[in-house]
Amino acid sequence: MSAVRLKRLLRERHWQTYKQFCREYDRAARSIDPKLVGGYPTAKQLYRWTSGLVKGLPFAVHCEVLERMFPGETAQSLFAVDTPTDTPSADVVVQVCPGCGSRDRIAANAAVFTRVFGRASRVVA
């Protein structure tokens, strides 16, 4: 199965460890209802969630907390397969500086960056 959007969002916020996730989950849960604190999923369940191994959505309470953790996202979007079109494209400019190597070598590195990150890049002198 493919990774879901939730996994990318966790990584972007540096919440990819289970401990970090639980801390943020509890923070969001507390803002909804203090009785929800400690109701985070098990590590194994979190792995299933981020790997796209769940059919459908988690229980409603988990969806509510996740939506609070990620304002503007719905539970459906968090568990959708993360495709390259979900990531905004941006131009990456590689500045050539004196002593940084030849322009061709820097252009080659920019091309590798483009292949790896799927973003357009250009070299400027």
C-alpha positions as CSV (number, residue, x, y, z in Angstrom):
1,M,0.0,0.0,0.0
2,S,1.0,3.6,-0.5
3,A,1.7,6.1,2.2
4,V,-1.1,8.5,3.1
5,R,-1.2,12.3,3.4
6,L,-1.1,12.0,7.2
7,K,2.4,10.5,7.0
8,R,3.7,13.5,5.0
9,L,2.0,16.0,7.3
10,L,3.5,14.3,10.4
11,R,6.9,14.4,8.8
12,E,6.6,18.1,7.9
13,R,5.8,19.0,11.5
14,H,8.5,16.7,12.9
15,W,6.0,14.6,14.7
16,Q,7.0,11.3,13.1
17,T,8.1,9.5,16.3
18,Y,5.3,7.8,18.3
19,K,6.1,9.8,21.4
20,Q,5.9,13.1,19.5
21,F,2.6,12.0,17.9
22,C,1.1,11.1,21.2
23,R,2.1,14.4,22.8
24,E,0.4,16.4,19.9
25,Y,-2.6,14.0,19.9
26,D,-3.1,14.7,23.6
27,R,-2.8,18.4,23.1
28,A,-5.5,18.4,20.4
29,A,-7.7,15.9,22.4
30,R,-7.5,18.2,25.5
31,S,-8.8,21.1,23.5
32,I,-11.9,19.0,22.5
33,D,-12.5,17.2,25.8
34,P,-10.0,16.5,28.6
35,K,-11.5,13.0,28.9
36,L,-10.0,12.1,25.5
37,V,-6.4,12.6,26.7
38,G,-4.5,9.3,26.6
39,G,-6.9,7.9,24.0
40,Y,-4.3,8.0,21.2
41,P,-3.8,4.9,19.0
42,T,-1.3,2.2,19.7
43,A,2.1,2.5,17.8
44,K,1.0,-0.4,15.6
45,Q,-2.3,1.3,14.7
46,L,-0.4,4.6,13.9
47,Y,1.8,2.6,11.6
48,R,-1.3,1.2,9.9
49,W,-2.8,4.6,9.6
50,T,0.4,6.2,8.0
51,S,1.0,3.2,5.7
52,G,-2.4,3.2,4.1
53,L,-3.3,-0.2,5.6
54,V,-6.7,0.8,6.9
55,K,-9.9,0.4,5.0
56,G,-12.2,3.3,5.6
57,L,-11.6,5.7,8.5
58,P,-10.8,5.3,12.2
59,F,-13.4,5.8,14.9
60,A,-15.1,9.2,14.8
61,V,-13.2,10.4,18.0
62,H,-9.9,9.8,16.3
63,C,-11.0,11.6,13.2
64,E,-12.1,14.6,15.3
65,V,-8.8,14.8,17.1
66,L,-6.8,14.4,13.9
67,E,-8.8,17.1,12.2
68,R,-8.0,19.4,15.2
69,M,-4.3,18.5,14.9
70,F,-4.3,19.4,11.2
71,P,-6.6,22.5,10.7
72,G,-8.1,22.7,7.2
73,E,-7.8,18.9,6.7
74,T,-10.6,16.4,6.8
75,A,-10.2,12.8,8.0
76,Q,-10.9,11.7,4.4
77,S,-8.0,13.9,3.1
78,L,-5.6,12.7,5.8
79,F,-6.2,9.0,4.9
80,A,-6.1,9.6,1.1
81,V,-3.1,8.2,-0.7
82,D,-0.5,10.9,-1.0
83,T,0.2,11.5,-4.6
84,P,2.8,13.8,-6.2
85,T,0.0,16.2,-7.2
86,D,-0.8,16.8,-3.5
87,T,2.6,18.4,-3.1
88,P,2.9,22.0,-4.3
89,S,5.5,22.5,-6.9
90,A,8.0,25.2,-6.5
91,D,11.0,26.5,-8.4
92,V,14.2,25.8,-6.6
93,V,17.0,28.2,-7.6
94,V,20.5,27.0,-7.2
95,Q,22.9,30.0,-6.9
96,V,26.3,29.6,-8.4
97,C,29.0,31.1,-6.2
98,P,32.7,31.5,-7.0
99,G,34.6,28.4,-6.0
100,C,31.5,26.2,-5.8
101,G,32.6,24.1,-8.8
102,S,31.8,24.3,-12.5
103,R,28.5,25.5,-13.8
104,D,28.0,22.1,-15.4
105,R,28.5,20.2,-12.2
106,I,26.1,22.4,-10.3
107,A,23.5,22.0,-13.1
108,A,23.9,18.2,-12.8
109,N,23.3,18.4,-9.1
110,A,20.3,20.5,-9.7
111,A,19.0,17.9,-12.1
112,V,19.4,15.2,-9.4
113,F,17.5,17.4,-7.0
114,T,14.7,17.7,-9.5
115,R,14.5,13.9,-10.0
116,V,14.5,13.2,-6.2
117,F,12.1,16.0,-5.1
118,G,10.0,16.3,-8.3
119,R,10.5,20.0,-8.5
120,A,11.8,22.2,-11.2
121,S,15.1,23.7,-10.6
122,R,17.3,26.2,-12.4
123,V,20.9,27.4,-12.1
124,V,21.6,31.2,-12.0
125,A,25.0,32.8,-12.2
